[in-house]
Amino acid sequence: MNIKEKPLTAARNSRKTRVRDQEIEPQVVSQVEPETNPLAWLTLEMVLIALILIIGIGLRLWRLDSYPLSDIEAQQSLVAFQLADGDTIQSTSYSPLLVSLSGLAFLLFQDSSATARLASVLIGTGLILLPLTLRRQLGPAAVLITSALLAISPTALFLSRTINSEIAVATGALMIFSGFFNWSDSRQQRWLYLAAGGLAMTLTAGPLAYSAIIIFAVVILVKLTAFRQLWQPGSALVAANNDHEPKTDDATGEESPFTPALKQAGIFLLAALLILSTAAMFNLSGLSVTTNLFMEWVGRFTFQPRLDGGFNAVFLLTLYEILTVVAGLVGLTFAFLSRDLLKQSLAGWFIGALILDLVMVGRPTGSVILSLIPLTFLAGLALSTLADNLQRWGQWGNEGIILGAGVVILGFAYIGLTGWLVRVCGADDRFCQLAWLQSVAAMALFLVIVFFFGFVQNDAGISLRGLAITGVGLGLIAAIGFGWRLNYGPLENLAYQPLAGIPASTEVIDLMDTLSEESLIRAQDNRLIDITLSGATPALLWQLRHFKNVTPTGSIITPPTTTAVITLTADDQQPNLGESYIGQDFALNSVWSPVGLSAKDLINWLIYREVAQRPQRGNQAVLWLRFGAG
């Protein structure tokens, strides 16, 4: 009997000991302060985001005033300059959003070409960051790649460094898109505010706003069933992704209506519209200009080409964004095969923007950005899939060798091609004329190596991944090269860039230097010389904004009422000045088109964005200088 009781007693004592230990352990643990890492937030993802942002801002601010303002840029800047000066705004064709932001920039800083472009820099920087708001839906890798592509994109970079309403419309459209899908996921009020702010920004930016609205409306109609399910209270999407439980009605236990949240967002939208369109009530005419943007958008659909009309998006994307185009088309295929509403909406956005752009004959040059944004997201999805596959199955001994061979062989092909381009071949020199075959043979050799690896390893994935990373490397090199020539190249070569439209000429700088020198000699100040002005373009008016004694006149056919030392006229005007004058003409802008180039010149232009043929002189001004003045 005693033998049987001992195990029972020992078991009871053991349980008591464990209970005492459990009572004592919390006291001991509570006395030990948990270790905290102050740099826990500094993850690799945060470092990459900071790096992308620094590069993006640096590229947008560096040498921001290296190019004089074009006519389209100067038209907006003159209105903003009048607003900052407190003058009455006479123009009825401008972007209320850009005028409001540029007017504020002129008040805070000294007016200049760089200051006039600060609004676009700010908006373009926001465009880099906005993809990160879709991190939960698309994944961190996809949105990081998307932001990186937008940071170095030649198109996005150029439009972020020039004054245009299209970059603002596209950024506002992405705010609407991101705000809507994030609100659908979480029902958090801040996302409604983001969407409402994007809508206000889009509607006050420019006519292209209505293209974005129509595209989104068509996408919703096409996928109406899916969107209805998304909007239903307690939808599966909300239940799966919401970290915060939706508010419920205490009586019924059902989710409360969204009316209060939508009302708050509506009030925010109206307030934002009023502030952005009127420059916080300092420009009441901005309201009427905002309402007229719709009719201006309708006027873009015309059978007659407009002088300010640009090339279509298909041409410009292929010309400047070859990496994004190829990767984006792969991502477009993924989007169609998936059942993800957000990805399919991106695909619909891209296709709708392309179609509208093709039918809009009078499209502005910057309208390409509306197609570029969804295409970049699709490219980010495709490239993130490639990165994931390389991490899982890639090896330096396979894909790495293909990449190294591709860099060497294709580099050799590039050298051979450029040698053929710069060489002048005689009519009988067949070897010289067929020297381009060297580059074709090198590319064929590379393809043989690619497929050889797949055949030997009995794995086609090796060939595909090796070919893909080689293409990505070459695409990045091309994007950096094209972006550099477009944004930082010599001014005399800017006319060769279709995205630049009709840029200012180098002779504008010569004209202003001449005026300043003559003013310094004759009036002892570089801005006090008497000038009579007729037929000036917006770009010339912007350059003359600080000259104190400028007398505009409607016609210069008859002698001016004041005895001006300098008279500026349009090239097609023949003045009768009644004095002894000498004239010198200056080109105000440059015009050029790749149409009609020979095959060799076309290839040379595609690589270097310049040819031997000089651009045509566009609008011209004649400077008439009176003898004996001063």
SEROBA-780170 format. One line per 8 residues: their letters; for each residue x, y negated, z of C-alpha. Coordinates in pm, 1 decimal, padded with zeros to 6 digits. Example, Ala and Ser with C-alpha at 12.3 -4.5 7.8 and 13.67 -1.06 7.14 Angstrom:
2
as> 01230.0 00450.0 00780.0 | 01367.0 00106.0 00714.0;
! end
This chain:
630
mnikekpl> 00000.0 00000.0 00000.0 | 00282.1 -00234.4 00086.8 | 00454.1 -00146.4 -00235.1 | 00151.2 -00254.5 -00432.1 | 00108.7 -00586.1 -00247.7 | 00465.2 -00706.7 -00310.4 | 00426.1 -00761.1 -00685.0 | 00099.1 -00945.6 -00627.1;
taarnsrk> 00259.8 -01170.7 -00367.4 | 00554.5 -01242.2 -00595.8 | 00319.1 -01332.7 -00879.8 | 00127.7 -01576.5 -00657.6 | 00451.1 -01739.3 -00543.7 | 00565.1 -01769.5 -00908.1 | 00242.0 -01942.4 -01006.7 | 00273.3 -02184.5 -00714.7;
trvrdqei> 00628.6 -02263.8 -00815.9 | 00520.2 -02339.4 -01173.5 | 00241.1 -02563.9 -01046.1 | 00482.9 -02754.1 -00826.5 | 00722.8 -02788.3 -01120.2 | 00445.2 -02925.7 -01340.2 | 00357.0 -03179.5 -01072.4 | 00715.6 -03285.7 -01027.8;
epqvvsqv> 00819.4 -03301.0 -01399.8 | 00595.7 -03595.0 -01496.3 | 00740.9 -03797.2 -01211.1 | 01094.7 -03723.8 -01325.2 | 01017.0 -03795.9 -01691.6 | 00839.1 -04119.6 -01608.9 | 01153.7 -04253.6 -01451.1 | 01351.0 -04209.4 -01776.1;
epetnpla> 01295.4 -04491.5 -02026.7 | 01250.4 -04368.9 -02385.2 | 01533.2 -04461.6 -02620.6 | 01430.8 -04711.7 -02887.6 | 01607.5 -04772.2 -03216.5 | 01582.1 -05142.1 -03311.2 | 01667.0 -05054.9 -03672.4 | 01404.9 -04784.1 -03710.9;
wltlemvl> 01232.3 -04994.5 -03976.4 | 01550.8 -05009.6 -04187.8 | 01479.4 -04709.3 -04405.7 | 01619.7 -04635.8 -04749.3 | 01289.3 -04745.6 -04897.8 | 01311.4 -05086.0 -04725.5 | 01669.1 -05130.3 -04846.9 | 01563.0 -05054.0 -05204.5;
ialiliig> 01269.1 -05296.1 -05180.7 | 01499.0 -05570.9 -05053.6 | 01751.2 -05499.2 -05329.7 | 01483.4 -05510.0 -05600.0 | 01348.6 -05836.4 -05459.8 | 01690.3 -06000.6 -05439.2 | 01776.0 -05899.6 -05796.1 | 01434.7 -06010.5 -05924.4;
iglrlwrl> 01447.8 -06353.0 -05758.2 | 01811.1 -06406.3 -05855.7 | 01745.5 -06329.0 -06222.4 | 01446.2 -06565.3 -06224.1 | 01619.6 -06860.1 -06058.4 | 01964.1 -06843.2 -06218.2 | 02013.3 -07110.3 -06487.6 | 01642.3 -07187.5 -06480.9;
dsyplsdi> 01694.6 -07519.4 -06659.5 | 01930.7 -07387.5 -06928.4 | 01665.5 -07432.8 -07201.7 | 01472.5 -07757.1 -07264.3 | 01096.0 -07732.4 -07227.9 | 00908.1 -07626.3 -07539.1 | 00593.8 -07811.4 -07650.1 | 00366.9 -07561.9 -07471.9;
eaqqslva> 00567.1 -07591.5 -07150.0 | 00588.8 -07970.3 -07170.7 | 00213.6 -08003.7 -07223.5 | 00150.0 -07843.3 -06883.9 | 00437.2 -08025.7 -06713.6 | 00326.3 -08370.2 -06828.5 | -00015.1 -08319.8 -06671.1 | 00146.7 -08202.0 -06346.4;
fqladgdt> 00381.2 -08503.2 -06357.1 | 00083.5 -08737.3 -06393.3 | -00087.1 -08563.1 -06101.7 | 00218.1 -08599.0 -05879.0 | 00253.7 -08965.4 -05980.0 | -00110.6 -09036.7 -05900.3 | -00195.2 -09127.6 -06260.8 | -00522.6 -09046.1 -06432.8;
iqstsysp> -00507.0 -08719.0 -06623.5 | -00616.7 -08766.2 -06983.2 | -00562.2 -08417.4 -07118.4 | -00842.2 -08159.0 -07118.9 | -00629.0 -07865.0 -07230.3 | -00414.9 -07730.3 -06950.4 | -00398.9 -07460.3 -06684.3 | -00549.4 -07595.7 -06360.0;
llvslsgl> -00357.2 -07338.8 -06156.2 | -00018.0 -07424.0 -06306.9 | -00083.2 -07797.1 -06284.9 | -00175.6 -07763.3 -05917.7 | 00135.5 -07560.1 -05833.2 | 00373.1 -07767.3 -06048.4 | 00230.3 -08091.6 -05910.2 | 00305.1 -07965.0 -05559.6;
afllfqds> 00657.5 -07868.5 -05669.3 | 00713.5 -08220.5 -05808.2 | 00603.2 -08370.9 -05477.3 | 00834.6 -08146.0 -05276.3 | 01133.9 -08160.6 -05510.8 | 01266.7 -08388.8 -05780.7 | 01095.1 -08334.1 -06114.4 | 01306.7 -08142.9 -06363.9;
satarlas> 01280.8 -07857.0 -06608.9 | 01373.3 -07611.8 -06332.8 | 01117.8 -07756.8 -06090.1 | 00848.1 -07740.9 -06356.3 | 00913.6 -07367.1 -06391.1 | 00910.7 -07289.4 -06017.7 | 00541.1 -07198.4 -06027.4 | 00609.9 -06925.6 -06282.6;
vligtgli> 00904.4 -06800.8 -06075.1 | 00681.1 -06775.9 -05767.9 | 00409.1 -06591.1 -05959.4 | 00661.1 -06362.6 -06127.7 | 00812.1 -06273.1 -05790.9 | 00467.1 -06182.1 -05662.2 | 00425.8 -05956.8 -05964.4 | 00734.9 -05760.6 -05855.8;
llpltlrr> 00594.7 -05702.2 -05506.6 | 00234.3 -05619.5 -05595.3 | 00299.7 -05258.3 -05711.2 | 00408.8 -05180.0 -05354.5 | 00048.8 -05234.3 -05238.1 | -00046.1 -04913.3 -05423.0 | 00214.7 -04704.5 -05243.7 | -00038.2 -04478.8 -05072.1;
qlgpaavl> -00224.2 -04400.2 -05394.4 | 00071.5 -04353.4 -05632.0 | 00353.6 -04257.4 -05399.4 | 00662.5 -04451.5 -05286.3 | 00886.3 -04337.9 -05572.8 | 00641.6 -04443.3 -05846.4 | 00578.5 -04791.4 -05705.9 | 00948.4 -04853.4 -05639.4;
itsallai> 01033.3 -04763.3 -05998.5 | 00747.9 -04983.5 -06122.3 | 00872.8 -05280.9 -05920.2 | 01228.6 -05223.2 -06042.4 | 01117.5 -05209.2 -06405.9 | 00920.9 -05533.7 -06366.6 | 01218.0 -05699.7 -06195.6 | 01449.2 -05642.3 -06494.9;
sptalfls> 01188.6 -05631.0 -06772.9 | 01293.4 -05872.7 -07052.3 | 00929.5 -05969.3 -07108.1 | 00831.5 -06017.8 -06743.2 | 01158.7 -06198.1 -06674.5 | 01117.0 -06441.2 -06963.5 | 00754.3 -06520.4 -06879.9 | 00855.8 -06572.4 -06514.9;
rtinseia> 01111.6 -06831.6 -06628.9 | 00885.5 -07028.6 -06862.9 | 00565.9 -07223.7 -06808.1 | 00277.1 -07012.0 -06931.8 | -00063.1 -06916.6 -06797.5 | -00042.6 -06553.3 -06909.6 | 00195.0 -06445.1 -06630.6 | -00050.3 -06590.5 -06376.8;
vatgalmi> -00348.2 -06414.7 -06538.9 | -00167.8 -06079.9 -06535.1 | -00058.5 -06121.3 -06172.6 | -00411.9 -06215.0 -06071.4 | -00547.8 -05912.7 -06259.4 | -00311.6 -05683.4 -06067.8 | -00426.0 -05843.8 -05740.9 | -00786.2 -05761.5 -05834.6;
fsgffnws> -00693.4 -05405.8 -05929.3 | -00489.1 -05337.9 -05616.2 | -00733.3 -05510.2 -05383.7 | -01027.8 -05313.2 -05518.7 | -00871.8 -04968.2 -05494.4 | -00717.3 -05034.9 -05152.5 | -01047.8 -05162.6 -05020.5 | -01219.7 -04856.4 -05163.8;
dsrqqrwl> -00975.9 -04641.7 -04967.9 | -00971.7 -04822.9 -04634.6 | -01261.9 -05072.9 -04634.3 | -01025.8 -05324.3 -04474.6 | -01126.6 -05685.5 -04524.4 | -00777.1 -05802.3 -04622.9 | -00796.9 -05608.3 -04949.0 | -01119.4 -05786.1 -05042.7;
ylaaggla> -00939.6 -06113.9 -04980.4 | -00657.3 -05999.6 -05208.5 | -00904.1 -05914.2 -05485.7 | -01093.5 -06241.2 -05439.5 | -00770.4 -06441.7 -05443.8 | -00665.6 -06260.7 -05760.7 | -00996.2 -06342.0 -05927.3 | -00965.4 -06709.2 -05833.4;
mtltagpl> -00607.5 -06714.7 -05958.6 | -00705.9 -06549.7 -06287.3 | -01004.2 -06775.7 -06357.8 | -00803.2 -07093.3 -06299.6 | -00490.1 -06979.8 -06483.8 | -00588.6 -06967.3 -06849.3 | -00819.8 -06834.3 -07121.3 | -00668.9 -06484.9 -07111.8;
aysaiiif> -00856.5 -06435.1 -06783.0 | -01164.9 -06329.5 -06974.4 | -00970.3 -06058.1 -07154.9 | -00881.1 -05908.4 -06816.1 | -01240.3 -05934.0 -06693.4 | -01379.4 -05765.6 -07002.8 | -01119.2 -05487.4 -06985.1 | -01205.4 -05411.9 -06622.1;
avvilvkl> -01578.3 -05420.5 -06699.0 | -01539.5 -05172.1 -06984.8 | -01326.0 -04939.4 -06769.1 | -01597.3 -04942.4 -06501.7 | -01870.3 -04870.3 -06755.6 | -01676.7 -04579.1 -06904.9 | -01612.9 -04426.0 -06562.7 | -01937.3 -04546.0 -06404.7;
tafrqlwq> -02020.7 -04214.7 -06235.7 | -01683.4 -04195.9 -06065.9 | -01704.0 -04556.9 -05950.9 | -02053.5 -04501.9 -05810.0 | -01923.0 -04215.0 -05601.2 | -01634.9 -04435.5 -05492.0 | -01867.5 -04712.3 -05375.9 | -02104.7 -04488.5 -05182.4;
pgsalvaa> -02077.7 -04528.4 -04804.1 | -01886.7 -04240.4 -04649.9 | -01742.7 -04130.2 -04981.9 | -01490.9 -03846.9 -04987.1 | -01214.1 -04085.6 -05091.8 | -01274.4 -04308.5 -04791.7 | -01303.1 -04015.2 -04552.2 | -00979.1 -03862.9 -04678.5;
nndhepkt> -00766.3 -04178.6 -04675.6 | -00914.8 -04406.8 -04410.5 | -00710.1 -04440.1 -04092.4 | -00980.5 -04661.3 -03942.3 | -01325.8 -04516.4 -03894.6 | -01593.3 -04708.9 -04084.2 | -01831.7 -04915.4 -03877.0 | -02160.2 -04742.0 -03808.8;
ddatgees> -02504.8 -04854.7 -03716.7 | -02581.7 -04757.2 -03356.8 | -02943.0 -04673.9 -03433.0 | -02903.8 -04451.5 -03735.4 | -02539.9 -04348.2 -03716.7 | -02498.3 -04431.8 -04084.7 | -02233.3 -04660.4 -04226.1 | -02340.0 -05023.3 -04223.2;
pftpalkq> -02379.5 -05209.0 -04554.8 | -02085.6 -05394.8 -04703.6 | -02281.1 -05716.6 -04737.4 | -02108.5 -05913.5 -04457.1 | -01763.1 -05824.8 -04586.9 | -01858.0 -05914.0 -04942.9 | -02007.9 -06245.9 -04828.1 | -01685.3 -06338.6 -04652.8;
agifllaa> -01485.7 -06247.2 -04963.1 | -01726.7 -06453.0 -05175.4 | -01678.9 -06758.2 -04955.4 | -01302.0 -06708.7 -04977.5 | -01330.1 -06682.5 -05357.9 | -01523.6 -07009.8 -05388.3 | -01280.4 -07191.6 -05159.4 | -00980.2 -07057.4 -05353.2;
llilstaa> -01138.9 -07154.2 -05685.8 | -01198.3 -07508.2 -05560.6 | -00847.5 -07550.6 -05420.3 | -00659.3 -07400.0 -05715.0 | -00860.7 -07572.1 -05987.7 | -00861.0 -07919.7 -05829.5 | -00517.1 -07919.4 -05662.5 | -00689.4 -07937.7 -05321.4;
mfnlsgls> -00934.4 -08204.1 -05449.2 | -00663.1 -08429.8 -05594.1 | -00758.4 -08336.6 -05951.5 | -01135.5 -08314.4 -05979.7 | -01114.9 -08290.8 -06358.8 | -00969.7 -07943.3 -06310.7 | -01321.2 -07810.2 -06244.4 | -01443.1 -07899.5 -06593.5;
vttnlfme> -01120.6 -07767.9 -06748.3 | -01171.0 -07437.0 -06564.5 | -01523.7 -07401.0 -06700.9 | -01399.2 -07473.5 -07054.6 | -01144.4 -07190.7 -07047.1 | -01408.6 -06943.1 -07162.9 | -01478.3 -07137.1 -07483.4 | -01105.1 -07170.6 -07542.7;
wvgrftfq> -01077.2 -06791.4 -07509.2 | -01357.4 -06743.2 -07763.4 | -01175.4 -06978.1 -07999.3 | -00877.3 -06741.7 -08002.5 | -01083.7 -06491.0 -08202.2 | -01046.8 -06651.3 -08541.0 | -00960.2 -06538.5 -08890.6 | -00723.1 -06831.7 -08931.7;
prldggfn> -00379.4 -06793.6 -08769.6 | -00304.1 -07055.8 -08505.5 | 00026.6 -07241.0 -08482.7 | 00061.9 -07130.2 -08120.5 | -00039.4 -06770.7 -08197.6 | 00217.0 -06501.6 -08122.0 | 00308.2 -06153.6 -08239.5 | 00088.9 -05865.0 -08127.5;
avflltly> 00166.2 -05663.9 -07814.2 | 00252.9 -05344.1 -08002.0 | 00534.9 -05521.0 -08184.9 | 00666.9 -05707.1 -07880.6 | 00656.3 -05407.5 -07646.9 | 00843.2 -05193.0 -07897.5 | 01095.0 -05470.0 -07953.8 | 01176.7 -05549.6 -07589.9;
eiltvvag> 01051.3 -05264.4 -07368.8 | 01161.5 -04942.0 -07537.7 | 01222.2 -04755.4 -07208.3 | 00887.8 -04861.5 -07062.8 | 00708.4 -04772.7 -07386.3 | 00849.5 -04418.7 -07410.8 | 00810.7 -04340.5 -07041.4 | 00473.0 -04512.8 -07032.8;
lvgltfaf> 00335.9 -04299.1 -07314.4 | 00439.6 -03988.6 -07119.1 | 00269.0 -04133.0 -06812.2 | -00037.3 -04208.6 -07023.2 | -00058.8 -03838.5 -07109.2 | -00030.1 -03748.8 -06740.3 | -00307.7 -03996.3 -06657.1 | -00546.1 -03847.9 -06912.0;
lsrdllkq> -00476.8 -03494.6 -06786.5 | -00530.7 -03588.5 -06423.3 | -00864.4 -03649.4 -06254.6 | -00734.6 -03941.3 -06053.0 | -00960.3 -04243.0 -06103.4 | -00685.0 -04496.4 -06035.0 | -00446.7 -04344.1 -06290.7 | -00723.0 -04317.0 -06550.5;
slagwfig> -00812.2 -04681.1 -06481.2 | -00451.1 -04779.7 -06550.3 | -00471.6 -04591.5 -06879.9 | -00797.7 -04767.4 -06966.3 | -00647.2 -05104.7 -06876.5 | -00352.1 -05044.7 -07109.0 | -00559.6 -04922.8 -07404.4 | -00819.0 -05198.4 -07363.2;
alildlvm> -00551.3 -05467.9 -07347.7 | -00388.3 -05335.9 -07666.5 | -00717.7 -05331.0 -07856.0 | -00817.0 -05682.5 -07748.4 | -00471.1 -05810.7 -07831.6 | -00486.7 -05666.0 -08184.2 | -00824.8 -05821.3 -08265.4 | -00732.7 -06161.3 -08117.3;
vgrptgsv> -00556.7 -06327.8 -08410.2 | -00489.5 -06644.9 -08212.6 | -00337.9 -06463.4 -07917.5 | -00081.8 -06661.0 -07713.9 | 00271.8 -06525.0 -07717.3 | 00263.1 -06431.0 -07349.9 | -00051.7 -06216.9 -07381.5 | 00175.3 -05911.2 -07409.1;
ilsliplt> 00214.7 -05914.5 -07028.9 | -00145.7 -05798.4 -06985.6 | -00055.1 -05472.9 -07162.3 | 00288.0 -05444.1 -07004.0 | 00169.4 -05421.1 -06642.7 | -00039.0 -05100.0 -06668.0 | 00218.3 -04950.2 -06905.6 | 00490.5 -05011.9 -06645.7;
flaglals> 00283.9 -04833.6 -06381.4 | 00241.4 -04537.3 -06614.9 | 00616.1 -04541.7 -06683.6 | 00681.7 -04545.5 -06309.3 | 00464.9 -04235.2 -06267.7 | 00650.0 -04051.5 -06545.6 | 00997.1 -04149.8 -06420.0 | 00911.4 -04054.8 -06062.2;
tladnlqr> 00806.1 -03711.6 -06190.8 | 01140.0 -03684.8 -06373.0 | 01327.9 -03780.9 -06055.8 | 01136.7 -03518.6 -05858.5 | 01214.5 -03249.1 -06116.2 | 01582.2 -03340.7 -06116.2 | 01591.1 -03319.1 -05739.1 | 01432.0 -02974.5 -05745.3;
wgqwgneg> 01601.7 -02806.3 -06037.3 | 01868.9 -03038.0 -06173.9 | 02239.0 -02959.2 -06152.2 | 02544.5 -03166.4 -06238.7 | 02680.7 -02866.6 -06426.9 | 02385.2 -02875.4 -06665.4 | 02197.3 -03204.6 -06688.4 | 02508.4 -03393.4 -06575.1;
iilgagvv> 02714.1 -03258.1 -06862.3 | 02438.6 -03348.8 -07108.6 | 02429.0 -03702.0 -06969.7 | 02807.3 -03740.8 -06994.2 | 02816.0 -03603.7 -07347.7 | 02528.9 -03829.6 -07446.7 | 02701.6 -04142.7 -07317.5 | 03023.8 -04060.9 -07503.8;
ilgfayig> 02871.5 -03943.1 -07832.8 | 02602.2 -04210.7 -07853.8 | 02858.8 -04474.4 -07758.0 | 03066.6 -04356.2 -08053.0 | 02756.2 -04376.9 -08272.7 | 02694.2 -04735.1 -08157.6 | 03050.6 -04839.6 -08236.9 | 03025.3 -04686.6 -08582.5;
ltgwlvrv> 02692.6 -04859.9 -08648.0 | 02817.2 -05202.9 -08543.4 | 03128.1 -05155.8 -08758.0 | 02906.6 -05090.4 -09058.8 | 02693.7 -05396.1 -08979.3 | 02983.1 -05640.9 -08968.1 | 03158.8 -05492.4 -09273.9 | 03095.8 -05647.0 -09614.7;
cgaddrfc> 03068.2 -05362.3 -09865.1 | 03147.7 -05399.4 -10230.5 | 02902.9 -05286.3 -10495.7 | 03119.6 -04983.8 -10588.1 | 03232.4 -04892.3 -10236.3 | 03003.2 -04595.2 -10168.3 | 03200.9 -04490.2 -09861.8 | 03141.0 -04827.2 -09699.6;
qlawlqsv> 02775.3 -04833.8 -09795.3 | 02714.8 -04490.1 -09642.6 | 02916.0 -04553.9 -09326.2 | 02590.5 -04559.3 -09127.1 | 02575.9 -04180.6 -09172.0 | 02850.2 -04158.5 -08907.9 | 02602.6 -04272.5 -08644.9 | 02336.1 -04031.9 -08771.3;
aamalflv> 02583.0 -03741.3 -08755.0 | 02681.1 -03833.9 -08398.3 | 02319.1 -03836.1 -08283.6 | 02259.7 -03501.7 -08456.7 | 02561.9 -03358.2 -08272.9 | 02419.8 -03473.8 -07941.5 | 02085.5 -03304.7 -08012.2 | 02269.5 -02982.0 -08095.3;
ivfffgfv> 02448.9 -02996.4 -07758.7 | 02119.2 -03060.9 -07579.0 | 01941.4 -02762.3 -07728.5 | 02253.1 -02544.9 -07691.3 | 02238.0 -02582.0 -07313.8 | 01874.2 -02483.8 -07308.0 | 01939.4 -02181.8 -07530.3 | 02241.9 -02056.3 -07334.8;
qndagisl> 02074.0 -02098.6 -06995.9 | 01745.2 -01964.7 -07132.6 | 01572.5 -02267.6 -06976.8 | 01421.8 -02536.1 -07198.4 | 01373.2 -02754.2 -06890.0 | 01748.8 -02818.1 -06876.1 | 01746.2 -02960.9 -07228.0 | 01438.6 -03171.9 -07163.1;
rglaitgv> 01566.5 -03313.4 -06835.2 | 01913.0 -03381.5 -06980.3 | 01763.3 -03554.4 -07281.7 | 01530.6 -03753.1 -07056.2 | 01796.8 -03888.3 -06820.1 | 02017.6 -03978.2 -07115.7 | 01726.1 -04168.4 -07267.5 | 01661.5 -04344.2 -06936.7;
glgliaai> 02024.1 -04451.6 -06916.0 | 02026.4 -04587.6 -07270.1 | 01688.2 -04752.9 -07213.0 | 01818.4 -04934.8 -06906.3 | 02123.0 -05056.1 -07099.0 | 01897.4 -05178.2 -07380.7 | 01661.0 -05355.6 -07138.0 | 01947.8 -05534.9 -06964.3;
gfgwrlny> 02104.5 -05633.8 -07297.8 | 01780.2 -05757.8 -07452.8 | 01684.7 -05940.8 -07133.7 | 02021.7 -06110.7 -07112.7 | 02013.3 -06237.0 -07471.1 | 01653.0 -06352.8 -07433.8 | 01690.6 -06537.8 -07104.2 | 02053.9 -06648.8 -07091.0;
gplenlay> 02177.6 -06652.9 -07451.0 | 02274.7 -06967.7 -07643.0 | 01989.7 -07207.6 -07714.1 | 02061.6 -07196.8 -08088.6 | 01976.3 -06823.3 -08087.5 | 01650.8 -06853.3 -07892.7 | 01450.9 -06902.6 -08212.7 | 01543.6 -06546.5 -08315.6;
qplagipa> 01338.3 -06416.1 -08021.8 | 00973.2 -06356.9 -08120.4 | 00868.1 -06371.6 -07754.8 | 01001.1 -06727.8 -07728.2 | 00747.3 -06855.6 -07982.8 | 00863.8 -07195.0 -08110.6 | 01141.4 -07303.4 -07870.8 | 01309.8 -07640.5 -07842.2;
stevidlm> 01601.0 -07713.4 -08072.7 | 01955.1 -07794.5 -07969.8 | 01907.2 -08129.6 -08141.4 | 01670.3 -08237.1 -07863.0 | 01973.4 -08251.6 -07634.1 | 02165.3 -08450.3 -07896.5 | 01875.3 -08695.2 -07929.7 | 01855.4 -08760.0 -07555.6;
dtlseesl> 02233.0 -08801.1 -07530.1 | 02220.2 -09060.4 -07809.8 | 01938.3 -09251.8 -07640.6 | 02119.0 -09253.4 -07306.3 | 02445.9 -09371.4 -07460.8 | 02281.0 -09652.8 -07657.0 | 02082.7 -09757.8 -07351.7 | 02397.3 -09769.2 -07140.6;
iraqdnrl> 02578.7 -09976.9 -07401.1 | 02298.3 -10224.2 -07478.2 | 02106.5 -10241.1 -07147.4 | 02380.1 -10143.1 -06898.9 | 02155.9 -09860.3 -06781.7 | 02091.1 -09527.6 -06946.3 | 01710.4 -09561.1 -06915.5 | 01628.6 -09928.0 -06974.1;
iditlsga> 01655.6 -09963.2 -07352.8 | 01341.7 -10082.9 -07536.6 | 01180.9 -09798.4 -07733.1 | 00879.4 -09795.6 -07961.7 | 00731.2 -09447.3 -07991.5 | 00503.1 -09303.0 -08256.6 | 00397.7 -08945.6 -08330.3 | 00577.6 -08789.8 -08033.2;
tpallwql> 00540.1 -08423.7 -07939.3 | 00482.7 -08314.0 -07574.8 | 00843.1 -08193.8 -07549.1 | 00973.5 -08536.7 -07653.8 | 00735.6 -08716.1 -07417.2 | 00865.1 -08500.3 -07133.7 | 01224.6 -08592.5 -07216.8 | 01132.1 -08963.8 -07223.9;
rhfknvtp> 00933.5 -08964.1 -06898.2 | 01200.0 -09156.8 -06703.3 | 01271.7 -09422.8 -06966.5 | 01123.1 -09745.3 -06831.3 | 01053.5 -09946.7 -07147.5 | 00872.7 -09708.6 -07381.9 | 00591.0 -09863.5 -07586.0 | 00365.3 -09605.1 -07753.4;
tgsiitpp> 00193.2 -09707.5 -08074.6 | -00064.3 -09530.7 -08286.0 | 00101.6 -09619.6 -08614.7 | 00440.7 -09750.5 -08712.2 | 00354.7 -09831.8 -09073.2 | 00336.7 -10199.1 -08976.5 | 00609.2 -10372.2 -08775.9 | 00582.5 -10326.0 -08396.9;
tttavitl> 00452.7 -10615.7 -08189.6 | 00764.9 -10604.3 -07971.9 | 01115.4 -10625.2 -08103.6 | 01232.8 -10276.9 -08003.3 | 01596.0 -10181.9 -08012.0 | 01505.1 -09817.3 -08086.2 | 01204.5 -09681.8 -08269.3 | 01116.6 -09310.9 -08266.2;
taddqqpn> 00884.1 -09183.4 -08535.8 | 00774.7 -08853.0 -08675.1 | 00967.6 -08733.6 -08979.1 | 00673.4 -08777.7 -09216.0 | 00625.1 -09147.3 -09129.0 | 00791.6 -09420.6 -09337.4 | 00814.4 -09728.8 -09115.2 | 00821.7 -10089.0 -09233.3;
lgesyigq> 01010.6 -10233.5 -08943.3 | 01098.2 -10570.5 -09091.6 | 01448.8 -10559.1 -08943.9 | 01780.2 -10403.5 -09033.2 | 01756.5 -10047.4 -08901.7 | 01949.1 -09724.6 -08956.9 | 01779.8 -09389.4 -08906.5 | 01889.7 -09043.0 -08795.2;
dfalnsvw> 01658.4 -08742.2 -08786.2 | 01659.6 -08481.1 -08507.7 | 01482.0 -08144.7 -08506.4 | 01261.8 -08103.8 -08199.4 | 01203.7 -07728.7 -08230.1 | 01311.4 -07427.5 -08435.6 | 01105.3 -07181.8 -08639.4 | 01211.3 -06834.9 -08753.9;
spvglsak> 01056.9 -06500.3 -08845.7 | 01210.0 -06156.0 -08914.3 | 00978.6 -06109.3 -09211.8 | 01173.1 -06058.1 -09536.5 | 01503.5 -05941.7 -09386.6 | 01702.8 -05674.9 -09568.2 | 01743.0 -05336.6 -09397.5 | 02097.1 -05413.2 -09284.5;
dlinwliy> 02007.6 -05759.5 -09153.1 | 01701.0 -05616.8 -08979.3 | 01908.3 -05356.5 -08793.7 | 02160.7 -05623.6 -08700.5 | 01881.3 -05843.8 -08565.8 | 01722.9 -05558.0 -08371.3 | 02052.8 -05496.3 -08190.4 | 02194.2 -05846.9 -08146.7;
revaqrpq> 01886.8 -06073.9 -08190.5 | 02067.3 -06296.6 -08438.3 | 02139.4 -06308.1 -08811.3 | 02346.3 -06520.5 -09046.3 | 02033.4 -06702.9 -09167.0 | 01980.2 -07011.7 -08952.8 | 01630.8 -07096.2 -08817.0 | 01425.3 -07359.4 -08992.9;
rgnqavlw> 01392.9 -07704.3 -08841.3 | 01040.5 -07752.9 -08708.5 | 00890.4 -08084.7 -08598.3 | 01138.5 -08367.7 -08639.3 | 01176.0 -08716.0 -08497.4 | 01365.8 -09002.3 -08659.3 | 01558.1 -09239.6 -08438.0 | 01571.6 -09589.4 -08589.4;
lrfgag> 01838.6 -09811.5 -08435.3 | 01824.8 -10190.2 -08494.4 | 02149.1 -10363.5 -08590.1 | 02269.6 -10649.8 -08378.5 | 02045.8 -10562.4 -08082.8 | 02169.7 -10609.3 -07730.3;
! end
